[in-house]
C-alpha cells in the first residue's frame, strides 16, 4: 500500500500594505498567504485591519512601503494585535512608531544599505544639474531659443566647492567620497563626531552652512532633525549657496526654502523629497534654479531587485525564527 502524501504546509499569513508590483507580489504569493490591502480595493484601513485580525490564522508580519500612505502607528498596532514583525522598504523609518513596536514586541526590518549607492549617485546628479543648470538648459534648447538668443547663460562648476553634509551615515559618507573625486572640500554635521573620518565636524548646522557653498541633507527624519534646515540655516548658506535634499521632505522648512529662493537668499536647490508628497508646491515648479525629482533617488532596476530579495529574506528569517537580516534598532 502506497504511503500517504504528507499534508501541504500551510503558508504563513502576510499583510501587504503597499501598492502591488506584479513580479514581486507573485514572488510573495509563492511563499506566503498574502492579504493585499490595495488588491482588495484599498478600503478604509481600519476596516481592512479588522478583517485581517478576524482571520483564523491572523497575520504576524506586515510589509509596508516607506513614505507611503500607510503608517505603522498606534492605531494600526492596536487593530492587529497578532502583528510581530514589520518589514519596510526604506532606509528611513519615520513612518513607523518604533517606540510603539518596542512596547508590543514587534520587530522591524529596514532596507539596510541596499539604496545607499543609488541615493549617493542621485545626490551628486542633482547637484550637478543645479550648478550646471542642466534642466533649464534642456528646456531652453527644446523651446528653440538657442538659435534666437545665442549662448545659454553661464553656469557654475562643482570642482573645488565647499560641501557640507547633514548626516554622515552610509549615504552621507558615500556622497562625501564621490565629491572628493571632484576636488570638493567636505565637512559635516551629525549627532556626534565620527572617529573614522577626516572631514571637518560642525556641532552646529548654522556654522556648517556658513562655511560651505553647498549643503546636502542626508540625515534621518526624527524630532531632532525635523526642519533642521530653516531660515537661519538658509541665511547662513547665503545667496551663492545651493541646497540638495535626498533625505526626507520634513528635514527642510519648505516654505522658508521657497522664500529664500524667491528672494535670492540662496542660489538654487535640488530636491528629491517634499513635505507633502506627492504634492509639490507650484512655486518650486516655476523656478529655473530648482531641479525636482519624484522621490526616486532610491529606485534603479538594480536596487529594486536587491530590495525585493532582501524583503523576502527578512520575512523568511522572521517566520523561521532566525534573526532579521537588516533589523532596525528599537528604543
PLY file of the C-alpha trace (Angstrom):
ply
format ascii 1.0
element vertex 331
property float x
property float y
property float z
element edge 330
property int vertex1
property int vertex2
end_header
0.00 0.00 0.00
1.46 3.38 -1.02
2.34 5.79 1.75
0.01 8.74 2.12
1.35 12.02 0.78
2.28 14.48 3.51
-0.20 17.25 4.09
0.87 20.52 2.47
2.46 23.00 4.85
0.19 25.99 5.39
1.67 29.28 4.21
2.32 31.96 6.79
-0.04 34.95 6.54
1.47 38.24 5.39
-0.17 41.67 5.38
0.85 43.57 2.23
0.36 47.29 2.81
1.95 48.67 -0.35
0.80 49.06 -3.92
1.41 45.78 -5.70
4.32 45.24 -8.06
3.29 42.27 -10.21
6.61 40.41 -10.17
7.30 40.98 -6.51
3.73 40.22 -5.45
3.89 36.92 -7.36
7.10 36.04 -5.51
5.40 36.81 -2.20
2.34 34.73 -3.06
4.55 31.77 -3.90
5.91 31.81 -0.35
3.19 33.35 1.83
-0.56 33.72 2.18
-0.83 37.36 1.16
-3.57 39.67 2.43
-3.17 42.52 -0.07
-4.63 45.87 1.00
-4.54 47.53 -2.42
-5.70 44.45 -4.33
-8.77 44.45 -2.08
-9.68 47.91 -3.35
-7.98 49.90 -0.56
-10.99 50.11 1.77
-10.70 52.19 4.95
-7.54 50.84 6.55
-9.19 50.16 9.89
-11.81 48.01 8.11
-9.13 46.02 6.31
-7.13 45.50 9.51
-10.23 44.39 11.43
-10.94 41.77 8.76
-7.32 40.58 8.89
-7.48 40.30 12.67
-10.55 38.03 12.35
-8.71 35.57 10.09
-8.42 32.02 11.55
-4.64 32.50 11.28
-4.19 36.27 11.56
-1.02 37.73 10.03
2.05 38.10 12.23
4.04 40.10 9.68
3.36 43.15 7.54
5.22 44.68 4.62
4.85 48.43 4.19
6.31 50.98 1.79
8.44 53.82 3.15
6.85 57.20 2.52
3.55 55.60 1.55
0.04 56.38 2.74
0.05 53.68 5.42
1.68 54.49 8.75
2.66 51.86 11.27
1.22 53.83 14.15
-0.64 53.08 17.37
-3.95 52.68 15.51
-2.52 50.01 13.21
-0.76 48.18 16.03
-3.90 48.24 18.19
-6.05 46.96 15.32
-3.77 44.00 14.61
-2.59 42.53 17.94
-1.17 39.45 16.19
1.48 41.55 14.42
5.05 40.69 15.43
7.17 41.91 12.51
7.17 44.91 10.17
9.32 44.89 7.04
9.67 48.30 5.44
11.09 49.25 2.06
13.12 52.29 3.10
16.31 53.13 4.90
14.27 55.72 6.82
11.66 54.54 9.31
9.92 57.80 10.17
6.62 56.18 9.11
6.97 53.53 11.83
6.21 54.10 15.52
9.39 52.42 16.78
8.60 53.00 20.45
5.14 51.51 19.98
6.63 48.49 18.21
9.12 48.01 21.04
6.34 48.08 23.66
4.34 45.47 21.74
7.28 43.20 20.91
7.11 43.94 17.17
10.43 43.57 15.34
11.20 45.97 12.48
13.38 45.35 9.42
14.55 48.16 7.15
16.26 48.30 3.78
19.74 48.39 5.26
22.27 49.73 2.78
20.51 48.48 -0.36
19.81 52.02 -1.57
22.92 53.81 -0.36
24.89 53.75 -3.63
21.93 54.87 -5.73
20.95 57.70 -3.40
24.53 58.97 -3.28
24.69 58.92 -7.09
21.39 60.78 -7.31
22.53 63.46 -4.85
25.57 64.20 -6.97
23.40 64.16 -10.11
21.00 66.70 -8.59
23.90 68.89 -7.53
25.45 68.87 -10.98
22.06 69.55 -12.56
21.56 72.63 -10.38
25.07 74.05 -10.71
25.32 73.45 -14.46
21.65 74.39 -15.00
21.06 71.15 -16.89
17.26 71.05 -16.65
16.83 74.73 -17.53
19.28 74.40 -20.42
17.37 71.39 -21.70
14.14 73.41 -21.71
15.99 76.28 -23.43
17.11 74.03 -26.29
13.76 72.26 -26.65
11.96 75.60 -26.83
14.08 76.59 -29.82
15.67 79.54 -28.01
19.27 78.64 -28.82
19.22 79.89 -32.44
17.25 83.01 -31.48
19.07 84.08 -28.32
22.52 82.55 -28.70
24.61 81.01 -25.97
22.96 79.97 -22.69
23.85 81.97 -19.53
26.94 80.83 -17.63
26.58 78.12 -15.01
28.80 77.23 -12.03
31.30 74.40 -11.67
31.28 71.75 -8.94
35.02 71.16 -8.73
36.61 72.69 -5.66
33.35 73.69 -3.95
32.99 73.52 -0.17
30.27 70.96 0.64
28.55 70.44 3.97
26.65 67.21 4.59
23.98 66.91 7.28
24.09 63.27 8.36
27.18 61.18 7.68
25.65 57.71 7.73
26.14 55.21 4.92
24.56 57.53 2.33
26.24 60.70 3.54
29.63 59.02 3.58
29.21 57.75 0.01
28.21 61.26 -1.12
31.35 62.64 0.54
33.58 60.12 -1.21
32.06 60.95 -4.60
32.51 64.67 -4.08
36.13 64.21 -3.04
36.72 63.00 -6.60
35.59 66.46 -7.78
38.14 68.11 -5.51
35.44 69.33 -3.13
36.24 70.19 0.49
33.81 68.16 2.61
32.61 68.89 6.13
29.64 67.51 8.06
27.18 67.71 10.94
25.81 64.72 12.85
24.82 63.88 16.42
28.48 63.33 17.30
31.85 63.40 15.51
32.79 60.27 13.54
36.11 58.91 14.75
36.71 57.08 11.48
36.56 60.07 9.10
38.89 63.00 8.49
36.24 65.52 7.36
35.76 68.60 9.49
32.93 68.26 12.01
30.47 71.01 12.94
28.27 70.61 16.01
26.03 73.46 14.83
24.22 73.29 11.48
24.29 77.08 11.00
28.07 77.08 11.39
28.30 74.28 8.83
26.10 76.17 6.37
28.09 79.38 6.83
31.32 77.56 5.96
30.03 75.86 2.78
28.89 76.62 -0.75
26.63 73.58 -0.92
24.51 71.96 1.80
23.33 68.37 1.34
20.66 66.88 3.61
21.25 63.15 4.16
20.00 62.57 7.72
17.13 60.56 9.13
13.88 62.34 9.97
13.12 62.46 13.68
12.18 65.01 16.32
15.71 66.41 16.35
16.07 66.76 12.58
12.57 67.87 11.56
13.01 71.19 9.72
16.68 71.20 10.65
17.10 73.43 7.60
15.06 76.54 8.25
15.52 80.27 7.75
18.61 80.59 9.94
20.42 77.80 8.13
19.38 79.07 4.70
20.56 82.58 5.53
23.84 81.13 6.76
24.23 79.25 3.47
23.84 82.57 1.71
22.97 83.96 -1.74
25.55 81.85 -3.55
24.61 78.62 -1.78
22.85 75.54 -3.11
20.73 73.10 -1.10
20.27 69.43 -2.04
17.79 67.21 -0.16
17.70 63.44 -0.72
16.63 62.60 2.86
13.03 63.45 3.79
10.90 66.44 2.91
10.31 67.15 6.59
14.02 67.84 7.14
13.59 71.20 5.35
11.15 74.00 6.08
9.70 74.08 2.58
8.06 77.50 2.82
11.25 79.08 4.12
13.16 77.49 1.25
10.67 78.85 -1.29
11.01 82.33 0.22
14.82 82.13 0.22
14.88 81.04 -3.44
12.38 83.70 -4.48
14.27 86.45 -2.67
17.71 85.35 -3.87
18.92 84.48 -0.37
20.06 81.10 -1.76
21.10 80.38 -5.33
19.36 77.09 -6.07
18.11 73.72 -4.88
17.96 70.08 -5.96
15.06 68.28 -4.30
14.05 64.63 -4.45
11.75 64.78 -1.40
8.95 67.08 -0.25
6.90 67.77 2.86
3.54 66.69 1.40
4.34 64.06 -1.22
3.35 63.58 -3.95
2.24 67.22 -3.94
4.98 69.69 -4.85
4.48 73.42 -4.23
3.76 75.17 -7.54
6.30 77.88 -6.67
9.12 75.32 -6.88
7.93 74.10 -10.27
8.21 77.60 -11.68
11.83 78.18 -10.65
14.59 77.55 -13.20
17.21 77.34 -10.43
15.47 74.33 -8.86
15.71 70.72 -10.06
12.92 68.39 -8.91
12.65 64.60 -8.94
9.83 62.38 -7.67
11.39 60.75 -4.57
13.21 58.44 -6.95
16.79 58.56 -5.68
16.45 55.06 -4.27
14.98 53.43 -7.34
17.05 51.78 -10.03
16.46 48.42 -11.66
19.36 47.01 -9.68
18.38 48.35 -6.26
14.74 47.35 -6.73
15.74 43.75 -7.47
18.09 43.72 -4.48
15.38 45.16 -2.23
12.83 42.51 -3.25
15.34 39.79 -2.41
16.12 41.43 0.93
12.44 41.86 1.89
11.69 38.22 1.20
14.83 37.23 3.09
13.73 39.23 6.14
10.25 37.71 6.06
11.57 34.17 5.71
14.03 34.79 8.55
11.22 36.03 10.80
8.88 33.14 10.06
11.65 30.58 10.61
12.69 32.10 13.94
16.04 33.41 12.70
17.50 36.91 13.22
16.31 39.55 10.76
18.82 40.37 8.03
18.52 44.14 8.47
16.97 44.82 11.88
16.12 48.36 12.96
17.20 49.28 16.47
14.18 49.89 18.67
14.25 52.39 21.55
0 1
1 2
2 3
3 4
4 5
5 6
6 7
7 8
8 9
9 10
10 11
11 12
12 13
13 14
14 15
15 16
16 17
17 18
18 19
19 20
20 21
21 22
22 23
23 24
24 25
25 26
26 27
27 28
28 29
29 30
30 31
31 32
32 33
33 34
34 35
35 36
36 37
37 38
38 39
39 40
40 41
41 42
42 43
43 44
44 45
45 46
46 47
47 48
48 49
49 50
50 51
51 52
52 53
53 54
54 55
55 56
56 57
57 58
58 59
59 60
60 61
61 62
62 63
63 64
64 65
65 66
66 67
67 68
68 69
69 70
70 71
71 72
72 73
73 74
74 75
75 76
76 77
77 78
78 79
79 80
80 81
81 82
82 83
83 84
84 85
85 86
86 87
87 88
88 89
89 90
90 91
91 92
92 93
93 94
94 95
95 96
96 97
97 98
98 99
99 100
100 101
101 102
102 103
103 104
104 105
105 106
106 107
107 108
108 109
109 110
110 111
111 112
112 113
113 114
114 115
115 116
116 117
117 118
118 119
119 120
120 121
121 122
122 123
123 124
124 125
125 126
126 127
127 128
128 129
129 130
130 131
131 132
132 133
133 134
134 135
135 136
136 137
137 138
138 139
139 140
140 141
141 142
142 143
143 144
144 145
145 146
146 147
147 148
148 149
149 150
150 151
151 152
152 153
153 154
154 155
155 156
156 157
157 158
158 159
159 160
160 161
161 162
162 163
163 164
164 165
165 166
166 167
167 168
168 169
169 170
170 171
171 172
172 173
173 174
174 175
175 176
176 177
177 178
178 179
179 180
180 181
181 182
182 183
183 184
184 185
185 186
186 187
187 188
188 189
189 190
190 191
191 192
192 193
193 194
194 195
195 196
196 197
197 198
198 199
199 200
200 201
201 202
202 203
203 204
204 205
205 206
206 207
207 208
208 209
209 210
210 211
211 212
212 213
213 214
214 215
215 216
216 217
217 218
218 219
219 220
220 221
221 222
222 223
223 224
224 225
225 226
226 227
227 228
228 229
229 230
230 231
231 232
232 233
233 234
234 235
235 236
236 237
237 238
238 239
239 240
240 241
241 242
242 243
243 244
244 245
245 246
246 247
247 248
248 249
249 250
250 251
251 252
252 253
253 254
254 255
255 256
256 257
257 258
258 259
259 260
260 261
261 262
262 263
263 264
264 265
265 266
266 267
267 268
268 269
269 270
270 271
271 272
272 273
273 274
274 275
275 276
276 277
277 278
278 279
279 280
280 281
281 282
282 283
283 284
284 285
285 286
286 287
287 288
288 289
289 290
290 291
291 292
292 293
293 294
294 295
295 296
296 297
297 298
298 299
299 300
300 301
301 302
302 303
303 304
304 305
305 306
306 307
307 308
308 309
309 310
310 311
311 312
312 313
313 314
314 315
315 316
316 317
317 318
318 319
319 320
320 321
321 322
322 323
323 324
324 325
325 326
326 327
327 328
328 329
329 330
